[in-house]
Structure formats: structure tokens, C-alpha cells
Amino acid sequence: MKIAIVYNRESQAVINLFGTLNREKYGLETIKNIKDALVSGGHQVKTFEGDKNIIAKLEDFMPSVISGERPGLVFNLSYGIQGKGRYMHVPGILEMLGVPYVGSGPETHALALDKVVTKMILIQKGLPTPKFTVMDKPDSPVQDNLNYPLIVKPKDEAVSFGLRIVHNEEELREGVQTIYDTFHSPTLVEEYIEGREVNVGLLGNNPVEALPPVELVFGEGEQIYTYEDKKNKSGRTVEKVCPASLTEEETKRIQQLAIDTFNALGCYDSARVDFRIDKDGNPYILEVNSMASLGADGSFVFAADKMGLNYTDLMNRLIDVTCERYFGPYFLNDNSSEAETNESIRIFNSITQNRDKIEADLKAWTNISSWTQDPVGLSTIKRKLDDRLKKLGLKQCEAHSNGRSAWTWETKAGFKDGTLFVLPIDIPGERSGFPIPFRTEQEWIYGEGIASSRGGLVTLLSALNALKEQKLLAKKKIGVFFYSDEGRGMRYSSASLRKAAKEAKEVIVLQPGFIGGKVSDQRRGSKKYSITVEGDPLRVGKHSKQLDVLSYFIDQAEKLKEISNSDKKVDCCCSRCIFREIQCSITSPCARHRCYHVSQR
């Protein structure tokens, strides 16, 4: 599966920078560790910054899929670049694009990032959380129903930014002032729960699984987990103990509270719930981290390791639970009984899982020049194709090869009463100017001979390779007829093809419907074309009977307008039409299609 790891680190590629800038970021080592883990799980992985260019990058890396094909997936590590709702930015974009992703949706991140809203939901659900109030400004009135010491922290920040304990009103207003000046944000003020700090990681969906509780042992100093502790700047080491020293009953209770919190906020795939447990053993929910840290030293990873999930297994488990959520429990299970009994599904999956390799193969074939008038190029491409067919286990059929312009290969079962594939290896016409470089543009592919030769060639090789992977190729009655004189109207190869076609039950021509020197091209949506018209230079005062290029273009302009005729933008299945005058047993001529035939040149 294609997986794009999207994160925020260095890029500030936005239209304007303003507002609250993100202070959270994953380290390069963690990003690399996640990538290595996913690659070892058999996935194709690339990393991208989650900035304004992410749409184009994802579109290039994981283009639209065809029906039944496995789509790509985003492993979301993005904390956003700026703004109070930055956790929501990348998930929101991915939902708009229709790209599945690991982790909670934008609405859950909005709730979890706002600690006040989270606490209101917890109270509404009957879940325990410390008493609190909100101070919008340093001079806001202080409620007298809260008991010191109190905790102050920004209401919509993470990683313990601005967190501190205050013991009186003076310290309280000082803490609120610092948060107001630094974050331009209201302050959440809640009662400090003296006791132990424990957190519970959660993994999966319906049902979600609670990981073993992790207790944080602070040692000397204030018994809270500060930003300086998390970034190893406090001078002390906070020890993690897993499983936490709790009774079986206490463990089950705190795990159930974590699950209830996960469900109350609508989390997906993974999260972490932080607790304080008072001296009487009563747990209080402090907050929910909807993007639990996946750093190697984080509590979530630590707890997973204690239950037998190493780092590689954990990262791939996150992919599994996400795929199960989007596509059902059997999406990644190629060994399911249904898949084993459905030959077509196995072949289809074999092809679609290798899209990158197929595209790379197409590029390699396109970069080999083999115009009709280029004997060196034709010889090169023939040798390369011979080698590929040999590796696939096919053998050359001398009876249907003329040795200079037509060659036939077949499987061990032969192709009599089977299927004969027909494709040219030459690019028709005369080369002029520079070759067209290979490139892709959304659903369009450009390159020398893509339509006339290379597309069919790579399609065939991909299909044969998929059959071989499933150990089916040798049993199939398949023949491959390729020829090198398409540009000469099959002057030398047509007799061989007629002879071979009589042996087969069906003949499939791997070209986009050549008829009378024209090619019918499938049309979907709209496309802009640029036209270059060249002609001999004209000197001032020189008269010539030859039609000048501008006059020629004006004369042809009315015909060019037909390209934009909406009545003729109809999909066509001409890939199985009559191939020139050779009667193949595939279908009737193209008269039954409302095709629009665009000149090959």
C-alpha cells in the first residue's frame, strides 16, 4: 500500500504567516523510524510536509484509484503550521480530497485541543474531571469555589505549554498574565489533584483497546509533567512505570474511563487519556491527547511495547486498524477464503499493488526510441521484449514469425483456441523535433509512443506477470504477436498476423482503436491543447504559389473546433475494434460507437 507520512517541521509554505504559530513538531529521527517501520511492513512510503503544496504532492504520489483498487493512505503526524485549529488542517484537507488517513477527524481534534470544551463533554457524560473555571484575562474575577493549589494552562495548547501550579491569587494572576502574553489565549484554571499521574493509551476502533496504564514518577520537584520535562530541559528524569502499580480493579476502572472518554470525543485509531489519582484512589480525567506522541520515549509507545507490540509492529498495527475502519476487516487479509477462491480478485490485486513498478516500466520502455525508420531502435526494443517474454516462461512460435517484421510467442499451453494479443513495437510516422519526455499529469500520461505502442506493451507485460505470480500463466492459452511495421501499414507482417489469428479463439489488439490511419481516443472531462504550426519562412516581396502556413491554419481552424464538440465527448471501447482490414473475432466494426476519431498526428 502507498502510505504518505505527513508532518509539520520546517516548511512555512502558506500564503501568509500570521496568528498563533505551531510550537509542536516531530523529530526527524521519529519520522524516519516510522517510515522504516512501515517500509519493513511491505508498504511504499514517502514523507511530505503538510503545507499548501500537500494537495499536489499527494495527487502525484497516490492518484485516483480505479474501482476495486486499494487506495493510498496518509499517516498523519501533522500538528499544523499556524492558527488555533491547526490540528484540524491536514485532516480537513484529506477529507476534502477523499484520502483515508490514520487518526481522528478534524471535529475530534477541535474538541480535544480545547480543554474547556473537553471538560464540559466529560461532565455531561458523567465522567470525573477536576473542578475548573476559565479566566479570559489576568484581571478576570476569581471564583471562590476553587481550592488552592490550582493548575493554570492555556485552554487550547498542548505539550504542557504554560503549565504551572499556583498557590494563591497573586501567583494565579501572574500565571494567567504569562499565558495571556505568550499565547493570547484564555486560561484554564482547575483544582490541582494531589496524588499520582497515570495515562492510558488507546488503540483501535469498535472496540477500542486500552493499553496498560503508565505511571509517571517525578521524583524531586513539582509533581506535574511540564513542558521542560517532556523536552528534557528540566534537569530531572521522569520515570515511566508500566504497568502502573494499581490493583486489578483500579486498572480496569481507569482503562474503562479512558475508553469512555475516547468514545465521548469520537476519537479514531489511537489516543491517550491523562489522569490524576488522588490519595483515596479516585481517578480524575485531565485531558485527551487525540494525537498521542509516537516518539520512541513516549508513554503510548512504552505501553505498547510492554504488551508485546514493538515499534515496527505498533506502526503497522495503526495502519491495520485504520484500514479496518475505512474498508472493513478483510481489506488487508489477502489470505481470506473469499480471496483464495476468486482468481480474478487475486490477479487484479497483483496488478494494482504494483502501480509504481508499472509506471516505472512504462517510462523505461518510452525512453527507448523505435520509430518505424529506426532499425537500431527496433532491434533494441525487440531484444528487450524477447528477454521479458523468456523470463515469463513463454516460447517463440516459429510457425507464425517471419523473422524480420513479425514474431509470435506463446505459453506452454499454446494459443490455439485461446487468446492472441497483438501489438506493434514501432512508433508510426516520421520523427521531427525533440522526443516527447515521459511525464504524468493527473490521469494523463505523455511520452513517445504511449498510445500507439508502449501503453499496450506495458499493459500486456503487467497482465502476464500477474498471471505468473498467481502460478496461472503456464496453464493459460495465450499468444503474443508483435510486429515492427505499423508505420508501413503492416506491409510485411499482415500475412503472418492473418495466419496466427485463424488459430486463436479471440484476438485482442493492444492499441487505442486504429481505423483507417486514425486513432479513437477515450474522452472524459475536458482538456486544453496547444497547437504549433510551422512553415517555410517568407521573404518580403517574394511571391509563391505555395499556400503559406497562416492561410493553411485559418483554413483548418473550423475542423479543429470539432475537438470541442460536446456531442462527441463520448467514452469509447474501441480497444477491441477491427484492426485495419484484418477480421478479428472480437467485435463488430466501430460503427456502433459514437466515437470521435482524432488524427494520430
Buried (B, 14 or more C-beta within 10 A) or exposed (E): BBBBBBBBBEBEEEEEEEEBEBEBBBEEEBBEBBBBBBEEBEBBBBBBBBBBEBEEBBBEBBBEBEEEEBBBBBBBBBBBBBBBBBBBBBBBBBBEBEBBBBBBBBEBBBBBBBBBBBBBBBEEEEBBBBBBBBBEEBEBEBEEEBEEBBBBBBBBBBBBBBBBBBEEEEBBBBBBBBBBEEBEBBBBBBBBBEBBBBBBBBBBBEEBBBBBBBBBBBEEEBBBBBBEBBEEEBEBEBEBBBBBEBEEEBBEBBBEBBBBBBBBBBBBBBBBBBBBBEEEEEBBBBBBBBBBBBBEEBBBBBBBBBBEBEBBBBBBBBBBBBBBBEBEEBBBBEEBEEBEEEEEBBBBBBBBBBBEEBBEBBBEBBEBBBBBEBEEBBEBBBEBBBEBBEEBEBEBBEEBBBEEBBBBBBBEBBBEEBBBBBBBBBBBBEBEEEBEEBEBEEEEBEBBBBBBBBBBBBBBBBBBBBBBBEEBBBEBBBBBBBBBBBBBEBEBBBEBBBBBBEBBEBBBBBBBBBBEEBBBBBBEEEEEEEEEEEEEEEEEEEEEEEEEBEEEEEEEEEEEEEBEEEEEBEEBBBBBBBBBEBEBEBBEEBEEBEBBBBEBE
